[in-house]
Amino acid sequence: MRAHQIMTKDVITVTPRASIEDAANIMLRCHLSGLPVVDEDGQLKGIVSESDFLHRSEIGTGRKRSALLEFFCGPGRLATEFVHERGRRVEDVMTCDPVTVEEDTSLDELVHLMEQKGIKRLPVMKGTSLVGIVTRSNVLRAVASIAHQIPDPTADDIHIQDRILRQVNSTHWRPISFEVTVSDGIVHLHGIITDDRARQAAVVAAENTSGVKQVHDHLCFMEPYSGFVMESPDDIKAAS
């Protein structure tokens, strides 16, 4: 998937000279956590988000530091924080020069940027024009939409078995003597694990394989030092 396939196209924006009260009301009314800031010519100037309203003098949440810490911060940073906490315009509190992406940016790169930069939204640009925005909600909707994709015509039992085996056996956490049986899309996993986290990983690998209807876990846990073996929770429950 690409940015243009999942982005929100009708972007609600605000101008740099708008009041922070107007910006806050727009965000509340439209259930948004942030807004792109564009000038009269439609040029992207920044992003204003919920975090920009956390430290405000009018609600008593301005930053409080000792005289020693203020000395080390320096006058420039303190002046910037003063404007951010007391400024009345969006341009006073917004994040300038936001991270942006192009229309053909891949979903993988979008997620990487969000994680690497610690941000929740990415303006999508076409040249110098803002054409959309990708937020974490857009990514969530992309995940949800996968369930509605066209079924894989090759997702028969033999292909399912082969795909699960190949994926799990290519990992470092693969179970010992790992085996997979499949009947009418119902998968049974067999083998020995020495770390219970490998159980969840194997089940997830099977569940994510196209054509799988149900997964039964028969993976036994073996304690590496004592050799103690315990059946899978599914098998213990079935035997009780």
Protein Blocks (a to p, Z undefined) as FASTA:
>chain_A
ZZklmmcfbdcdddfkbcfklmmmmmmmnopabdcdddfkopafbdcdfklmmpcfklop
accddfklmmmnopmlmmmmmmmmmpcbfklmmcehiadddfklcfklmmmmmmmnopab
dcddehjacfbdcdfklmmmmmmmmmmpccdfklcfklmmmmmmmmmmmpmkbcehiacd
deehiacdedddfbfklmmmmmmmmmmpghiabdcdfbdcddfklopacddfklmmmmZZ
